[in-house]
Amino acid sequence: MDHPKPQHDDAPTPETVLRRAFDPELFRTLGHRLIDQLASHLDCALHDSRMPVLPWVDPEVMANTWPPDFPERGNENLNALLGRVLDAANHLHHPAYMGHQVPGPLPAAALCDLVASFLNNSTTVYEMGASGAGMERSVVRWMAATLGFGPQAGGVLTSGGSVGNLTGLLAARELHAAKCRRKPPALLVSDQAHYSILRAVRVMGWGAAGVETVPSDPRYRLPAEALEEHQHRAEARGRTIIGVVASACSTATGAYDPLPAIADFCEAKGLWLHVDAAHGGAASLSDKYRHLIDGIQRADSVVWDAHKMLLMPALVSGVIYKRGQDAYRAFEDEASYLYERTPEEEWYNYGHRTIECTKPMNCIKAYAMLHCYGTRLFGDYVTATYDLARRFAAMLREAPGFHSATAPESNIVCFRYIPDGAGDLDLLQAAIRRRLLADGNHYIVQTHLPAGLHLRTTLINPFTRENHLAALIGAVREAGDAIQRQG
């Protein structure tokens, strides 16, 4: 005989649970506690030398610390859970963080993200994010003017540089649609270009053959003088070149391609020029380093990430077009439940210009930080980090056994440690990095270059100083020598 289930008269109703979840006072309490947690975390990252950059844990162990044993009824212990997240995080605000091109963001920008997430207003359609539409147009116009484009320029903000590169190249495909119908299209791309370019080409259905790879020069730049030869090679294998992708700067080494010469080639051949300036577009804000992007205003499309050298939380990327109407080429779709008029008439409906259907209000952090701190802060920051990279390269030249891949142009420095009697140098660099990860006091990454595996630093933290770089050199040497002794 089945026994009846016990009745819990004190069990909360679904409506009670929901009202509790949306209770303003509970939200206020959780929020105040969270801000205290984040402020303490920031203070430790900046000032407590005992705090590791990355408290390394094996991936399988980490996965097991977050089991899917979700309770039927929650306990609302959010702050304790978020404290665990903070403790296990890669602490990007730590001055010894020198890894990927991801900054410890401005704390106030994170508050803007909180507002955007709380409101959940999409800028795809004006009615769903009116203030975002206005802010986005201003941020895009500011980016375009800062890069040197004229008043006819326009664009859109996307969720990351990969989506941005795809968006710009989709416009190129539409402009050259007639050519694409006659022969399979392809792009001329440096071997140092970001991998998202090849991904974009594959997404567009061109396959790996849609990229004609041009070997970089000894400074890891795209050689303009080699473009015509590789255009002929692509045509000989049945492809038609419709554009060139240049880097400003490249991800691996931070090298800036020679944009004026590449623009000359594209204009002479009637090709689209797309510049991936996700990282290095911020040089436009530095009086000292602006020359690095000379010629970028001649590009047809440019991608510039604010979540790299503008100290914003991810993600917010600008896709800027020399001719603003090109922004509408790739996404002229019918959606009567969203739009009423032509895309050009409805500039305020950003869904006309991006692949994203629910487009987050990622403009708020960029607009607010530019408004509150002014543009000089960001220009000075770019100059300081680029200067620091040059000082680091000088320190490496003076340190026995250290060799730089190339003189840095941006704030990215690649190097190797080659002690006397070293065997397989690639294995040694990889082993050194693993030791640094386990130690946790420095965070750097690695990259494969034609000369072999290199250790790679991006000096993106505004509080990294020469003493941190000297400590890194010492830690690399200590790790490398220990590995050598162990055989």
N, C-alpha and C positions, 0 to 999 in steps of 0.2 A: 504494500500500500504506500502510495506517495505521501510524503509529509509536506504540509504547506510550508512555504518559505516564511521565515520570521519577518514581521513588519517592523520597519524602523520609523516610528512616528516623528523622530527628530531629524530625519533625513531632509536636507534642504531641497526645495523644488527647483526645477531648471530655471525658472524665472529669478529665484533668489540668488542662484549661483551667478547668473548673467549680470544681475544688478550689482552684485559684489565685485565682479570683474571690471565693471565700468564705474565703480564708485570714485568720485573725484577726490575724496579725502584719502582713500587707499592709494590712489595714483600719486597724490602729493607726497605721502609718506615714503613710498617706494622711490620716487624721483629724488627726494632730498637725500635719502640714504645712498642712492646710486651716485649722485654728484659728489658726495663725500668720498665714496670709494674711488671714483675716477680721479679726483683731485689728489688723493693720497698716492694713487698709482703713478700719476704724473710726477709728483714730488719725488718719489723713490727713483723713478727712471732717470730723472735729471740729476739727482744729488746723492743717491746712495750707491757708492761704488761696489757694494756687496751684492747688488741686484744683478742677476744674470741678464744678458740680452735675450737669450733663448734657453729656457729650462728644458733641455732636450729629453724627450721620452720616445721610446720605440713606438712606431705607428700602431702595432697590434696592442701594445699595452695601453696606449692612449684610447683606442677604440673601446677597450674593455672598461675604461673608467666612465664611459657614457653609455650604459646599457639601455636598451629599449623597454625598460620595465616601468612604463608609465602607469601611475595609479589611476584607479577609477575616480577617486576624489583627490584633488590636489591639496597641497599644504601651503601654497602661496609663499614659499620660502625663496622668493626670486633673488633677493640680494645675496644670499649664501651661494646660490648657483652661479650668479654673475661673478662673485668673488673667485670661484674656481676657474672661471673662464679667464679672468684677469691674471691669475697666478700662472696659468699654463700658456699664456700668449707669447708670441714673439714681440718683444717690447720695442716698438719702432721709435719711441721717444728717447730711448737710451742713446747717449752720444757714441757708443761703440757699435751701434747698428750701422752697417755700411754695405748692406746686401742689395736687394732688388730695388728697382726704381719706384718704391712706394714710401712716401714720407710718413713720419709721425705727424698727423694733421694738426692744424690750428685747433685748439680746444673749442673755441667759439664756433668754428665751422661744424664741429660735431653736434653742437646744439641746434644748428640750422637743420642738420639731417634729422634730428629728433622731431623738429616741427614738421618737416616734410613727411616723415613717416606717420606722425600722428594725424595730420590732415588727410594724407593719402590722396591728395589731389593730383590727377594726371594732367599733363600738359598736351596730351594728344588732341584733346578737344577743349576749346576755350572755356566752355561752360563748366568744365570739370577742374579748371585750374587757371582762373583769370589772372591772378597776380603773377603766376609762373610764366604765363605767356608774355607779359610785359617785361619781366626781368630777363627772360631768355633772349628776347630780341635785343635788349641793351647789352647783354654779355656777348652775344654773337657780333654785334656791331663793334664793340670795343675790341674784341679779338681781331676782327678783320682790319680795323684801323691800325692796331698795334703792329700787325704783320706788314702793313704798308699797302693794303688794298684800298681801292677807291670806294666812293659811295655806292656804286652799283653792286658791291659784293654783298653776300648774304650767306645763310647757312642754318645749322641746327645743332643742338647739343644731343649727344648720344651717350649710351651707357658703356663707355669704354672705347679705347682706340681700335680694337679689333672690329667692333661694329662700325666705328667711324671709317676705317679703311674700306670695308665692304661697301658702305654707303657712298663714298666718293667714287669708287670704281664702278658701281652700278650706274652712276650718272655718266661716266665715261663710256660704258657699254651702250647706253641709250643714244648718246650723241653720235656714236660710230656704228649705229645699228645696220646701216646699209653695207658697210664693209664686213661686218660680222656675218651677214647672210651669204656673202660671196665666198669667203674663206673662213676657216676657224680662226678666231682672234687670239692674240697673245700680248704680253707685256714684257718690256725690257726691265729686268730687276737685278740689282746687285746681289751677290752671294752673302752680303751682310744685312740684307733687308730682314725685317721682322717676319716671323713665321706666319703671322696673320695675313700677309699678302698672298702666300700660296693657298692658305685656307680660303680666302675670299675668292680666288680664281677657281678653286674647286667648287665652292658653293654656287658660283655663276655657271657651272657646268662645262668649264673649259678643260678640266683635267690638269694633271701635272704639266702637260705639254703647253698649257696656257701661259707658262712662264719661260722666257728665254733668259737664262742666268748669265750674267756678265761678271767675270771674276773681278774682284776688287784690286786696287793698286796696293803698293807696299804700306800705305797709310790707312788701309781698309776703307777707302772711298770708292765710289762708283766712277770709273774713268770715262769722261765724256767722249774722249777720242776713240773709244772702243764701241760706241753705240751703233754706229753705222754698219760696222762689220757684223755685229750680232743681229742687226735687223735683217741683213742679207741672209744670214744663216737661218733665221726663223722662216723667211720667205722661201728658202730653198727646201725646207721640210714641209711646205704647204700651209704655213701660218701667215696671217697678216698682223703686223704690229699696229696696235691702236694707241699705245701710250707707254710712258716711262714712269717708274716709281723711284723716287729719290728719298734719301733719309737725311733728316736734320734734327737729331743726329741718330746714328745707328745704335741699336740696343747693346750689342756686344762690346764695342770699344768706345762709343760716344763720338765717332768720327762724323763730320759734316761733309756731305757730298758737295761738289762744286756746282752750285745751283745755277749761276749765270750761264756757264757753258752748256749745261744740260738743257736749260730753257732755250738757248739758241738753237740747239739741235731739234727740239720739239717744235718750235715755231717754224723752222725751215721745212720740216717733214709733215707738218699738220697733225701732230700727235698730242694727245692729252698728257699733261704733266701733273702727276699726283705726288705730293710731298708728305711723307710720314714724319711730322715734326712733333709727335706725341710727347717726347721728352724735351727736345731742344728748341721748340718754338718759344720757350720762355726767354731765350737769349735776346729776343726782341725788346725785353724790358731793361736790359743792361746796356748802358752807354758804352761800356768797355768791350762787350762781346757781341753786340748787335751785328757787327760785320760778318759773323759766322752764318747768318741767314740772308745775306745779300742775294737778291734775285728771287726770294720766295714769293714776292708779290706778283711774279710772272707765272706762277703755277695756276692751273685750272682748279685744283682742289688741294686743301691742306687739312691735316688732322693735328690738333693740339690738345693734349690732356691737361686739364687743370689739376687732376689728382696726382700729378708728378711734381713738377717744379713750381706749382702755385699753392702747395701745401694744403690741398683740399682732401677730404675723405673720398675714397672711391665710391662711385664712378661719376666723372663728368668730363666729357670730351667734346671739343668743338670741331665740327666739319665745316670748313669755310670755303666758299666758292668765289672765284674772281667775278663770275657773273651770277648774281643771286638767283636768277631764274633756273639755273642748272640744278638747283637743289630739288626742284619738283620733277625732274625728268624720270627718275626711277620709280616713283610711287604715285603715278596718276591712276588711282584705282577708284572704282565706284563703290560708295558706301553711304547710301541715302539716309541711313539711321544715324550717321555722324555728321555728314557734310551737306551743305546746301548750294554752294557756288563753286566757281573754279578755284584751284589751289592758289593761284596768284592773288585772287581776291580775298581768300581766307588765310592770309599769312599767319593769323593768330591760332589756326588749327594745325599744330605741328605734326600731326599724323600724316599730313601730305608730304612730309620730307624725311620720314624715317621708317625703318622696318618695325619699330616698336609700336605695338597697339596700346599697351598700357605704359605710357612714357612717364617715368618718375619726375618729380619736380626737382631735378638735380641742379637747376640753375640757382636755387635759393642760396646755397652756400657760397658759390662764386660771386654772385651779386652782393651779398651781405658783407663778405670779407673785403672785396674791393671798395665797397662803400665805407666800411668802418675803419679799415686800416690804411687805405690809399694804395696807389700803385707803386710808390717809391719803396715800400717795404719789400715787395716782391722783386723789384729790380736789384735792390741791394743784396737780397738773399741769393739771387742767381749769381751775381758778381762774386760774392764771398765764397760760395761753394766751388765755382769754377777756379777761382784763385787758389783755394785750398788743394784742389786736385793737382795743380802745377807745383805747389810746394811738396805735396806727397811724392810726386814723380822725382823731384830733386832729392828728397830723402832716400828714395829707393836707389837712385844712382850712387849715392854716397855709402850705401849699406853693402858690405861685401856679400856676394852671392846672389843679390837680387837683380832682376832684369825686367824692365818694362817692355810691353808689347809695342808701344808707340807713344809718342808724346801726346798727352791728353789734350783734347780740344774742348771737352765739356767737363763734367764733374765725375766722369767714369774713368777708372784707372785699372788696367789689366797688367799683371806681373807674375813672375815665377821666382821661386827660390831654388837655386841650383848650387848646392854645397859641393865641395870637392869630393870627387869619387862617386857622384850620384849616378844611379843606374837609369831605370825607366822614369823619365821626368814626368810623364803624364800620371803614372801611378803615384809618384811622390806628391804631386800637387793635390790629387784627390785624397790621399791619405792625410795630408796636412789639414785639409778642410774638415775632414771627418773628426780629427782631433779637436779642432777649434769648436765644432758643433757640440761635441761631448763636454768640452770645458765650459762652454756657455758664456764666456766673457767677451767674445767678439762674434759678430755675425757677418760673414762675407759669402759670396757665391763663386761659381766657376763658369767658364765658357770655353768652348773649343774654337781655336783659331787655326789658320793654316800652319802656324809654327808649333801647334800642340795645345794641350790643355793649360789654361791660365787661371790663376786666382783673379777674381774680379771684385772691385769695390765701387759702389756708388756713394759718393759723399753728399748725401741728401739731407742728413740731419743738421739743422742749423746750429747745433751746439757741439758738434764734433770739432776738436781742436788738434793741434800738432802733437800734443802729449798722447792723445788717443791713438794717433797714427803711429807714433813711436812705439807705443805698447803693442800695437798690432804687428809691427815688424819684428819686435822681440818675440812675440808669441809664435809667429810663423817660423822664425829661426829655431826656437826651442823645439817646436813640434817636428820640424824637418830633421834636425840633428838627432833627436831621439829615435825617429824612424830609421835613420841611417845606421845608428848604432845597433838597432835590433835586427838589421839585415833585411 
